[in-house]
Amino acid sequence: MKCGKLRFCLPLLLLLAVAWSCAPQKRAGLRSSENELAVAPFYQPGSGRKCLCPFDRSGEDVPDRVLEQLTDELLHQLDKRGYSSPKGPERVERCRKAVLSGSSSFPENRRQYWSSVGDCVSADYLLIPQLMQWRERLGGRWGVESPARVVLCLVLFHAKEERVLEVFSFQEEQKSLTQNLLEIGAFIRRGGRWVGAQELAAEGIRRGLGELGL
C-alpha cells in the first residue's frame, strides 16, 4: 500500500520505529558451546517489579524449596536438551551476591546489573528464570476448590551487549472443560485431572526452553 503524501507516511514510519526499538531483541548468534551459557536460579523479584518480565510480581513469597525445585526442573530439562554448563545456578548466585554487595541498593539499570553478573561468571549469555506468581492447588486431583496458578518468565540475556535477546512468558491457571472447551487438548494431556503448581511450572519451563531454541 502506497502513501499518497509524505506527511501521512512519516507518522506511520515513526510509530513503526518506536515499536521496533521497544520490542525485545530476538535471539541471534547464540552458540551451543557449554561455556557460552550460564543459568541463574529461579528467583522472585520484589513485589510489583517486572524485572525483564512482562508481568508484575504479585502474591506472597514462596518457600525456598519451591524455587529450588523449579531450578532443579530447569536444569533437568536443559540436561535433556544437551546443555550441562558448569556455569550453573550456584555460581551465578554467588556472582549475584557479589555484585549486590558492591551497591547499597538494587541497581536501577537491571541490564547493567545482569551484565556485571555475566562478567563475574565469565559467560556471554545468561538464562534468567523469574517466578512472578504462584498459587498451589486447593483440593485433590479430581476436584478442586481453587486451581493452581503459575506465572513465570525465562529471559535470554546477552551479557556482553547488555540486552535482552528474547523473553518467554508463561501464565497458566487450569480451567475445567465446562469453563473452557478450547482447553480439551490440555485436559486430555493432563490425564483429566487437576494438576499442582509444580506440574504447571514444569510444563511452562519445557515449553519455554523449546520456544527459546535451547
C-alpha positions, 0 to 999 in steps of 0.5 A: 500500500502506497502513501499518497503524501509524505506527511501521512507516511512519516507518522506511520514510519515513526510509530513503526520505529518506536515499536521496533526499538521497544520490542525485545531483541530476538535471539541471534548468534547464540552458540551451543558451546557449554561455556557460552551459557550460564543459568541463574536460579529461579528467583522472585523479584520484589513485589510489583517489579517486572524485572525483564518480565512482562508481568508484575510480581504479585502474591506472597513469597514462596518457600525456598524449596519451591524455587529450588525445585523449579531450578532443579526442573530447569536444569533437568530439562536443559540436561535433556536438551544437551546443555550441562554448563558448569556455569550453573545456578550456584555460581551465578548466585554467588556472582549475584551476591557479589555484585549486590554487595558492591551497591547499597541498593538494587541497581536501577539499570537491571541490564547493567546489573545482569551484565556485571553478573555475566562478567563475574561468571565469565559467560556471554549469555545468561538464562534468567528464570523469574517466578512472578506468581504462584498459587498451589492447588486447593483440593485433590486431583479430581476436584478442586476448590481453587486451581493452581496458578503459575506465572513465570518468565525465562529471559535470554540475556546477552551479557556482553551487549547488555540486552535482552535477546528474547523473553518467554512468558508463561501464565497458566491457571487450569480451567475445567472443560465446562469453563473452557472447551478450547482447553480439551487438548490440555485436559486430555494431556493432563490425564483429566485431572487437576494438576499442582503448581509444580506440574504447571511450572514444569510444563511452562519451563519445557515449553519455554526452553523449546520456544527459546531454541535451547 
